[in-house]
Amino acid sequence: MNINDQFVSVEEAAEISGLSTLTIRKRIKSGDIPHQRFGKVIMIPREKADEIKDLRKALGLRVAPPAPRGRPVKDQS
């Protein structure tokens, strides 16, 4: 079994769960989300990211990818 089958990155976990990467990192720091560190890379068990997504759906919370960041582009017309 490949490590990519068992773990996801913080960014992938955010995409799967519909949470921001900042929220994922805060939950890791508080101990709410278990993680494994491989060198400098933090990985989260895939089933935990799926559990967060399922919980958000059960609570009726929005499960969507994070909104785009940065300044909007103004039309120069």
C-alpha positions as CSV (number, residue, x, y, z in Angstrom):
1,M,0.0,0.0,0.0
2,N,1.3,3.4,-1.0
3,I,1.7,6.3,1.5
4,N,-0.5,8.4,-0.8
5,D,-3.3,5.9,-0.3
6,Q,-3.2,6.3,3.5
7,F,-2.4,10.0,4.0
8,V,-3.2,13.3,2.4
9,S,-1.5,16.7,2.7
10,V,-3.0,19.6,4.6
11,E,-4.0,21.2,1.3
12,E,-5.7,18.0,0.1
13,A,-7.5,17.5,3.5
14,A,-8.8,21.1,3.2
15,E,-10.1,20.4,-0.3
16,I,-11.7,17.1,0.8
17,S,-13.3,18.5,4.0
18,G,-14.3,21.9,2.7
19,L,-12.3,23.6,5.4
20,S,-9.5,26.1,4.9
21,T,-5.9,25.1,5.3
22,L,-5.6,27.5,8.2
23,T,-8.5,25.7,10.0
24,I,-6.9,22.3,9.3
25,R,-3.5,23.5,10.7
26,K,-5.2,25.0,13.8
27,R,-7.1,21.7,14.4
28,I,-3.8,19.8,14.1
29,K,-2.1,22.1,16.6
30,S,-5.0,21.8,19.1
31,G,-4.9,18.0,18.7
32,D,-8.3,17.7,17.1
33,I,-7.0,16.2,13.9
34,P,-4.3,13.4,14.2
35,H,-1.4,13.8,11.9
36,Q,2.0,12.3,10.9
37,R,5.0,14.3,10.1
38,F,7.3,13.1,7.3
39,G,10.3,15.4,7.6
40,K,8.8,18.9,7.3
41,V,5.6,17.7,5.6
42,I,2.5,17.2,7.7
43,M,0.2,14.4,6.5
44,I,-3.3,13.6,7.7
45,P,-4.9,10.1,7.6
46,R,-7.2,10.0,4.6
47,E,-10.0,8.5,6.6
48,K,-9.9,11.4,9.0
49,A,-10.3,13.9,6.2
50,D,-13.3,11.9,4.9
51,E,-14.8,11.8,8.4
52,I,-14.6,15.6,8.7
53,K,-16.4,15.9,5.3
54,D,-19.1,13.4,6.4
55,L,-19.6,15.2,9.7
56,R,-20.0,18.6,7.9
57,K,-22.6,17.1,5.6
58,A,-24.5,15.5,8.5
59,L,-24.6,18.9,10.3
60,G,-25.8,20.6,7.1
61,L,-22.7,22.7,6.8
62,R,-21.4,23.7,3.4
63,V,-18.9,21.3,1.9
64,A,-17.2,23.2,-0.8
65,P,-13.6,24.0,-1.9
66,P,-12.2,27.2,-0.2
67,A,-13.0,30.5,-1.9
68,P,-10.3,31.9,-4.2
69,R,-7.8,34.2,-2.4
70,G,-6.3,37.4,-3.4
71,R,-7.5,40.6,-4.9
72,P,-10.2,40.6,-7.6
73,V,-9.0,41.7,-11.0
74,K,-10.6,45.0,-12.1
75,D,-11.7,45.3,-15.7
76,Q,-9.7,48.1,-17.4
77,S,-12.3,48.8,-20.1
